[in-house]
Amino acid sequence: MNNKSNRRIILGIGIIISFSLLIISISMYFNYKHDLRQDTRLDINSVDNMSIEEIKYFLEERRETEPTIHSFYLLPFIAFFSLLIGTIVYYIMSDKVIQQEKYLEKNTKIILNFLTGQEKKVIETLLENEGRVQQYDLSHLPNLNKLRTHRILINLEQKGVIHKEKLGKINKIVLNKELYDVLK
């Protein structure tokens, strides 16, 4: 599955979840309002026994004591907007990231074309070993000896393709992280 279809799937799921949160929020709010009206409703028997002033007083008191909207009912609504905005931002930003990855991959392949065949073998060996290998192991590659391996590694280190880590008497050769991420 490619990145474009992944982006569309994530966008679709984000929109579906966002709108379901919106529907939940709206239904919770209307249910709350309905329950509030049921609790403060005047029934027919009590209205018959009340005077007009008492009814007015009851309605004014009900209006004054009516609670404001609780934040609990706004959480799904806030989550809706957050998720919707997050999904849209992801969709827009992922396009830029994909373009940069393609650009980086293209530039890396151009750079690798400037390497010799033996340097490419060293890079391939590093890639097969997760970007890290001992210098001793590289000297056992076909058509390479200790001296030739040493010279190739110095050359690659000067180009910034690799760097050496000393582990006592052993040199650990590490492929440049950005290069490894692009080539793996």
C-alpha positions as CSV (number, residue, x, y, z in Angstrom):
1,M,0.0,0.0,0.0
2,N,1.5,3.3,-0.9
3,N,1.6,6.6,1.1
4,K,-1.2,8.3,-0.9
5,S,-3.7,5.5,-0.1
6,N,-2.6,5.5,3.5
7,R,-3.2,9.3,3.7
8,R,-6.7,8.9,2.2
9,I,-7.5,6.1,4.7
10,I,-6.3,8.2,7.6
11,L,-8.2,11.2,6.3
12,G,-11.4,9.1,5.9
13,I,-11.1,7.5,9.4
14,G,-10.4,10.9,10.9
15,I,-13.5,12.5,9.3
16,I,-15.7,9.6,10.2
17,I,-14.6,9.7,13.9
18,S,-14.8,13.5,13.9
19,F,-18.4,13.5,12.7
20,S,-19.4,10.7,15.1
21,L,-18.0,12.8,17.9
22,L,-20.0,15.7,16.7
23,I,-23.2,13.7,16.6
24,I,-22.5,12.3,20.1
25,S,-21.9,15.8,21.4
26,I,-25.1,17.2,19.9
27,S,-27.2,14.2,21.0
28,M,-25.8,14.5,24.6
29,Y,-26.6,18.2,24.6
30,F,-30.2,17.8,23.4
31,N,-30.7,14.9,25.8
32,Y,-29.4,17.1,28.7
33,K,-31.7,19.9,27.6
34,H,-34.7,17.5,27.4
35,D,-34.0,16.1,30.9
36,L,-33.7,19.6,32.3
37,R,-37.0,20.6,30.9
38,Q,-38.6,17.4,32.2
39,D,-37.3,18.1,35.7
40,T,-38.6,21.7,35.8
41,R,-41.8,21.3,33.9
42,L,-45.1,22.3,35.4
43,D,-47.7,19.7,35.3
44,I,-51.4,20.5,34.6
45,N,-52.6,19.8,38.1
46,S,-50.1,22.2,39.7
47,V,-50.9,25.0,37.1
48,D,-54.6,24.8,38.0
49,N,-53.8,25.5,41.6
50,M,-51.4,28.4,41.0
51,S,-52.0,32.1,40.4
52,I,-50.5,34.0,37.5
53,E,-48.0,35.7,39.8
54,E,-46.9,32.2,41.1
55,I,-46.5,30.9,37.6
56,K,-44.4,34.0,36.6
57,Y,-42.3,33.6,39.7
58,F,-41.8,29.9,38.9
59,L,-40.7,30.7,35.3
60,E,-38.3,33.5,36.4
61,E,-36.8,31.3,39.1
62,R,-36.4,28.4,36.6
63,R,-34.6,30.7,34.2
64,E,-32.3,32.0,36.9
65,T,-31.4,28.6,38.3
66,E,-31.0,26.9,35.0
67,P,-27.4,25.6,35.0
68,T,-25.0,26.6,32.3
69,I,-23.7,23.9,29.9
70,H,-21.4,21.5,31.7
71,S,-18.0,21.0,30.1
72,F,-18.7,17.3,30.0
73,Y,-21.1,17.8,27.2
74,L,-18.6,20.0,25.3
75,L,-15.8,17.4,25.3
76,P,-17.0,15.4,22.3
77,F,-17.6,18.7,20.5
78,I,-14.1,20.0,21.2
79,A,-12.7,16.5,20.3
80,F,-14.5,16.8,17.0
81,F,-12.9,20.0,16.0
82,S,-9.5,18.9,17.3
83,L,-9.6,15.7,15.4
84,L,-10.9,17.3,12.3
85,I,-8.2,20.0,12.3
86,G,-5.5,17.4,13.2
87,T,-6.6,15.2,10.3
88,I,-6.6,18.0,7.8
89,V,-3.1,19.2,9.0
90,Y,-1.8,15.7,8.8
91,Y,-3.1,15.4,5.2
92,I,-1.5,18.6,4.1
93,M,1.8,18.1,5.9
94,S,2.2,14.4,4.8
95,D,2.2,15.6,1.2
96,K,5.2,17.9,1.9
97,V,7.0,15.1,3.8
98,I,6.5,12.7,0.9
99,Q,7.9,15.2,-1.5
100,Q,10.9,15.8,0.7
101,E,11.6,12.1,1.0
102,K,11.5,11.7,-2.7
103,Y,13.8,14.6,-3.2
104,L,16.2,13.2,-0.6
105,E,16.1,9.7,-2.1
106,K,16.8,11.1,-5.5
107,N,19.8,13.1,-4.2
108,T,21.1,10.1,-2.3
109,K,21.0,7.9,-5.4
110,I,22.9,10.6,-7.4
111,I,25.5,10.7,-4.7
112,L,25.9,6.9,-4.7
113,N,26.6,7.0,-8.4
114,F,29.8,8.9,-7.6
115,L,31.1,6.0,-5.5
116,T,33.4,3.3,-6.9
117,G,32.3,-0.3,-7.1
118,Q,34.2,-1.3,-4.0
119,E,32.8,1.7,-2.0
120,K,29.3,0.6,-3.1
121,K,30.1,-3.0,-1.8
122,V,31.0,-1.5,1.6
123,I,27.8,0.6,1.7
124,E,25.7,-2.5,0.7
125,T,27.4,-4.5,3.5
126,L,26.6,-1.7,6.0
127,L,23.0,-1.7,4.9
128,E,22.7,-5.5,5.3
129,N,24.0,-5.2,8.9
130,E,21.6,-2.4,9.9
131,G,24.2,0.4,9.2
132,R,26.9,-1.0,11.6
133,V,29.7,-3.4,11.0
134,Q,33.2,-4.0,12.3
135,Q,36.1,-3.0,10.0
136,Y,37.5,-6.5,10.3
137,D,34.3,-7.9,8.6
138,L,34.7,-5.5,5.7
139,S,38.2,-6.6,5.0
140,H,36.9,-10.1,4.2
141,L,34.7,-8.9,1.4
142,P,35.7,-10.2,-2.1
143,N,38.5,-8.2,-3.7
144,L,39.2,-6.3,-0.5
145,N,42.1,-6.6,1.9
146,K,42.9,-4.7,5.1
147,L,44.8,-1.9,3.3
148,R,42.2,-1.5,0.5
149,T,39.4,-1.5,3.1
150,H,41.2,1.1,5.2
151,R,41.7,3.4,2.2
152,I,38.1,3.0,1.2
153,L,36.9,3.8,4.7
154,I,39.1,6.9,4.9
155,N,37.7,8.0,1.6
156,L,34.0,7.4,2.7
157,E,34.7,9.1,6.0
158,Q,36.0,12.2,4.3
159,K,32.9,12.3,2.1
160,G,30.7,12.1,5.3
161,V,29.1,8.8,4.3
162,I,30.4,6.9,7.3
163,H,32.1,7.5,10.6
164,K,34.3,5.3,12.8
165,E,33.7,4.4,16.4
166,K,36.6,3.0,18.4
167,L,35.8,0.1,20.6
168,G,39.2,-0.7,22.1
169,K,41.3,-2.2,19.2
170,I,38.2,-2.7,17.0
171,N,36.8,0.0,14.7
172,K,33.1,-0.1,14.3
173,I,32.0,1.5,11.0
174,V,28.6,3.3,11.2
175,L,26.7,4.5,8.1
176,N,25.5,8.1,8.2
177,K,22.0,8.0,9.9
178,E,20.2,10.0,7.2
179,L,21.8,8.0,4.4
180,Y,20.8,4.8,6.2
181,D,17.2,5.9,6.7
182,V,16.9,6.7,2.9
183,L,18.7,3.6,1.6
184,K,17.3,0.9,3.9
